[in-house]
Amino acid sequence: MSVAEKFRELYGYGPEGVWAAPGRVNLIGEYTDFNDGFVMPLALPHTAVAAVARRTDGVLRVHSADTGEGVVELAVDALEPRSGTGWAAYPAGVVWALRDAGHPVTGADLHLASTVPTGAGLSSSAALEVVTALAVSELYGLGLPPEALARLAQRAENAFVGVPCGIMDQMASAHCTEGHVLHLDTRDLGRRQVPFDLAAHGLRLLVVDTLVKHTLGEGAYAERRAGCEAGARALGVRTLRDVEYGQLDDALRTLADLPAGAGAGAGGSGPAAEQVVRYVRHVVTENHRVERTVALLDAADVRGTGPVLTEGHASLRDDLRVSCPELDLVVSAAHAAGALGARMTGGGFGGSAIVLVETADEDTVTKAVLDAFAVEGRTTPRVFPAAPSAGARRLR
């Protein structure tokens, strides 16, 4: 049954339109967006699809094909941040953010269905937010450009849902184009679509969803963010984006010489100095890896990006310490089987890794990863290719 047909079954009338917004995988640039840094995501072919119609009575009704729950009905005037509405907080947060920005949204009926894997670090929540924002913007004639939609979606997740995410996921879902990666400066949202035609180079980018999520990851994002902010304070810069790669050694020496607690915030507590040093080193070197990747792609040296991906994984594993045995196993098994490069992607502690392979080696590398998980008795991961796809758009 199509989303439009399901909408009619649920609500008794047809939708005014159907929209889609993709999940994303980040090629390089992890834990940099909340430091005003550089990222390089690409949109996946996996999307959140929404059939939507306006309402004029102040009621918001939302339904998901993926939760097994019934229709959630909310009053738009009563929407409040951190209101505990479960999965419905994502579309509801967008409606709240639109109204909070002064847009005259008087309600809507939505039916959502998504093929973006949840819990895999592939931005399933951003896809829900962006598709809702795009649909409501178009239905109400708001004329909001993709950047504005992304900012509203981020505000929904930050303020309404309560997740302190950066802007990358929403910008990727709203802005990516087919056959390209998005080189995004998260400070001013300057961006460039960089060609990423893997097939023309005989290459494939695989996503390996480990299907695991370790509880250690709960709160880890906020802790790393606090550590990065402590490092910026100690170095006297606005954010770690302002520490150039050539200044890194001096910056690390400065941090190493600080007295205990010097990086703490106003409350007098904060991460240990050793943690701050590691976090700063990761962010500065990761921004540099994004710049190196852009230069390689501009030179049509796609294969040359493989070692940069692997360097990024080592930094995420050793400096940021957000990897886990399953992600490390993907990387090591893929390399042993001839992959050009591999790294975890997303927040870590589970989720997904990406693997760059020669097309001719795809089956060999995939089998090696699956076999490695079987030998260790781990959950069989899901492996699929990531073709750079289109961003948010109207389907009908």
N, C-alpha and C positions, 0 to 999 in steps of 0.2 A: 504494500500500500504506500503510495506517495505521501509526502508531508502535506500536500494540499488536500488529498483525500482524507487523511487522518484528521486534519484540521476540521473539515466539514463534519466528520463523524463526531468529533468532540463537541463542537460549538453549534452545529446545526445550520451553518451557512459557510460559504466559501471565503478563503483569504483574499486580501487585496493584492498580494504578491508573495513571491518566494525569493529569499536571499541566501547567500552562502558566504562564510568567512573561514579561512583555513587555519589549521594549526601551523606550527613552525618548528624547524630544527635549526639550531645555531651552529653554523660552520666553525666559527671561532669568535672569541670575545665573551668570556664567561665571568660573571660577577664583576663586570665593569660598568654596567649601565647605571647603577646607583652611585657610581663614582664619576659621573659625567664623561664616561669613556666611550670607546668605539666597539661596535658589534657588527657581525655579519650574518644575519639570519637569512633563511630561505623559506618560502611557504611550501607546505606539503600539499599533496593532492587530497589529503584527508581534510574534511570540512565539517563545520557545524552549519546546518541548514535550518532556516526558520520560515515558516508560513505565518503571516502576520496580517491583522486587520486592526483598524482604529476603533476606539470606543469613545463615547462622549460623556459617560456617566461616572468618571473617576474610578473605574474598576480596572485592575490589571489581572488578567488570568494567564497563567503559564503552565505548559505541560511539556514533559520530556519523554520521548520514546525510549530513553535509555535508563530510566530509574525504576520503572515498575510502579511508580506512584501515580495518583490521580492528579487532576487539575488543582493547582494552587491558586487561590483567589486572594488578592490583596487590594486594599484601598490606597490609591496613589497619594492621597493627602496624608496618610498615616505612615508612609515609608520612612523608616529611621535607620541610620547606620547601626551596624552590629545588632540587628534585630533578630538574628537567629532563624532565618527562613530557609536554611539548608541550601541545596543546589540552586533553588530559585533566587537566592541572593544575588547571583551574577546578572541575570536579566533585570531583576528588580532594582539592583544598584545602578544600572545604566539609566533606567527611567528616573530614578531619584536624582542622579547626576544631571540629567537633562533639565529636569524641573528646577533643580537648585541653581542651574546656570541661567534660569529665566525663560526657558523654552516652554511654550504652552502645550504640554503633552497631557491629554485628558484621559488616558487609558488605552489599553490594547489587549487583544487576544493573541497569544503566541503558542505555536506548537513547534518544538525544537527536536531535531534528531542529529546526532553527531557520529562521524566515523573517526574522530581524533581520539587515539587511545588515552584514557584517563590514567593519571598517576605515572606517566611515562616521561615527564619532563618535556612534553611537546605542545604545551600551551593550549590545552583543551578549554580552560577557563577563559583565556583571552579570545578564543574563537567564539564562544558564547556571547561574550560582552560585545565584541565588534559587530557580529551579525545582528544583534539586537539594536545597537546604536545606528547602524546603517539603515535597517528597515524602518525604525521609528523616524529617523531624520528624513528619509524620503517620503514616507507616508504623510508626515506633518509639514512637508514642504520647507524644512529648515535649511536645506542647502549646505549642510556642514561638509567641509572637505575632509579627506582621509586623516590629516593630522589632527584636526579637531575631534574627530570620532575616536582616534586613539587616545587622546588626552582625557576625554570623557570616560572611556572604558577603563583607563588606568585609575582615574579618580574613583570610579565605582569600586574597583578592587581594593584600593588603598583605604578609602574613607568608609565605604559601606560594608564591604566584606571583611576588611581588617587585615589584608595581606600587604606588607610593605614592598611591593614589587616595583621595579623600574619600568621604563616605557618601552623596552625592546619588544616584548611579546605583542603588545597591542599595535605598535607601529608595523611590525612584520605582517600581522594578519591584515591590517588595513592597506599596506603600501606595496608589498612585494609584487613583482611581475614575473610572468612565466619565463623560464630560461635564464634567470638572473639571481644573484644574491644581493641583498640590500646592505650597502656600506653606510652605516648610520652613526652619526655623531650625536650621542644622547644629550649633550649639553645644549645645543641649539637646534637639534633635529635636522641639521644639514644632512643630506643623503644623496646617494648615487647608486643607480642600478648597475651592477658590474656583471658582464656576461659570464655565465657559468654553464656552458654547453658541454656537459660531461660526455654525452654520446659521441660528439664530434672528435673527442680525444680518445675514444675507446675506453672510457672509464665509467664507473658506477659508484654512487655513494649509498651505502647501506645504513639503515637504522637498525640497531639491535636493542629491542625493548626487553630488558631483563625480567620484567614482570614482578619485580620486587621493590619494596620501599621500606627501608629500615627506620625504626622509630627514632634513632639517633638524629635523623634529619629534622625532627620537630624543633623549631626554635633556632636551628643552626644558621638559617639565612639571616635572621635578625642579629645573631651574635657576630657573624662575619661583617655585616654592615656596620655594627657598632665599632668593631675593631678597625675597619677602614676609616671611619670618621675620627677615631682616636688618633690614628696615624696622621691624618691630614692636620688635625689640631696641633699635634706635636711638631709637625714640619712647618706650620705657619702658612698653609695653603688652603684655598677654598675646598678643593677636593683632590683626590689622588691623581686625577686627570692632569693637574698642574705640575706634577713631577715628571720631567722628561726622562726618557730612557738613559740618556747620557749622564743624568744626575743621580742615578739610582744608587751607586756605591756611596756617594756622599750622604744621601738621604738615609741609607741603612746605618752608616756610622753614627749619624746624628741620633737616630733612634736607639742604637745600642748604648750610647753614652748618657741617655736620659736617666734620671733617678727613678726608682720604683714609684709607680702611680702617676707619673707625669703625663701620661696619655689619657688619664681618666677624665670623665665628664664632670659636670657641675656637682653631681651627686657623690663624687668621691670614689666611685667604683668604675671598673672597666676591665678590658681584657689584659692579660699579662703582656709584658713588654715583648717577650719572645713571640707571642702570637701576632702582635702588631707588626713586628718585623717581617714575619712570613706573609701576612696578608698584603702588606705594602709591596713586597717583592712580586707577589703574584699579579697584582693589578697593573703595576708598571710594565712588567714583562709581557702581560697579556695584551695590553694596548699596543705594544711594539709588535706582537705576533699578528694582530689585525693589520697593521700597516705593512708588514712583510707579505701577508697573504694578498692584500690588494695589489701590491707591486708585482707579485708573481702572476696573478690573474691578468693584470694589464699587459704583461709580457707573454701571455698565452702559455705560461708554464704551469698548467694545472697540476701535473704530477709533482712539481716542486712543493706544493702545499702539504703533501703528505707528512714529511718530517715536522712541519710546523704544528700540525694537528697533534702529533705524538708528544712534542714538547709541551703543548698546552695541557695534555693529560697529566704529564709528570708534575707540572706546577699545581694543578688542581688536586692531585693526590698528595704531594709532599708538602707544599706550602699552605694551600687553603685547607687541605685535609677534608675534602667533601666527597671523595670517591668511596668505594666499598669493594669487597672481594669479587662480587659479580662483575662490576664494571672493569676492574683490573684484569679479570679473566678474559673478558671480551678482547681487550686491547692486546694482551700477551698472546692469546691463541690466534688472533687475526694476523699479528705480525709474524708469528712462526709459520703461518700458511702463505705468506707472501704479500700481505696487504701493504699498500704504500704508506698508510698512516691511519691512526685511530685515536679517538679520545672520547671520554664521557661528555655528555652535553646536558644542559639544564642544571638544576639545583644540586644534583648528586644524591648520595646515600641510597642509590637505587635508580630506577628510571632507565634512561637509554644511553647508548654510546653510538657514535658514527664511525664508519669504516670506509676509507677510500681504497678502491680496488680496480685493477684492470678488469674490464668486462669478461675477459677470458678466464679470470681467476675467481669470478663471483661464486660459483658453485663450490669450488675447493675451499675458499675461505669460510663460506657459510657452514659447510660441513664440519670444518675444523672447530668453529665456535660451538656448534651444537654438540659435537663429540666431547669437547672439553667440559661442557656443563654436565653432560651425561656421566662422564668419568667421576666427577666430583659429587654426583648425586644431587645436583641443583635443578631448580625448575627450568624446564626447556624454554629458552627465550623465543621471542617472535622476531623474525628478520624480514625486512622489506626494503625495497629501494626508495630513495628520496629523490624524486624528480622535481626540480625547481618549478613551482606552480604559481598560478595567479592569486592575487589578494582578494579582498572582499568585493563582491559584485552582486547585482541583481540577476536572478535566474529567469524570472517570469513576472 
